[in-house]
Amino acid sequence: MSTTLSPARYDEVTEALKDVMDPELGVNVVDLGLIYDLGWDDENNALIIHMTLTSAGCPLTDVLEEQTGEALDGVVEAFRINWVWMPPWGPERITDDGRDMMRALGFAM
């Protein structure tokens, strides 16, 4: 059974996930809008991250999983990424901070 994280725990995990950078764009997965939801798996005592990629054919899931493990070290004991493809990611999901980061990297936003 999956439960909702407390607001404080949600914020703590979200802040940690800002260390996970999309290797192609150089912007973190939170500000890119790749995190769709966070939950808690009571049965396995693990964080469940509902995450997508900018494209379904992206070959970098292993890199993102490794970075996620490093970012969450000391924050949670265990996690699982549930890759989500619907609804598909779109640039409208990028936060204002993410747009600023992308502009700083030379992307037209």
Order of alpha helices (4+ residues) and beta strands (2+ residues): beta-alpha-beta-beta-alpha-beta-alpha
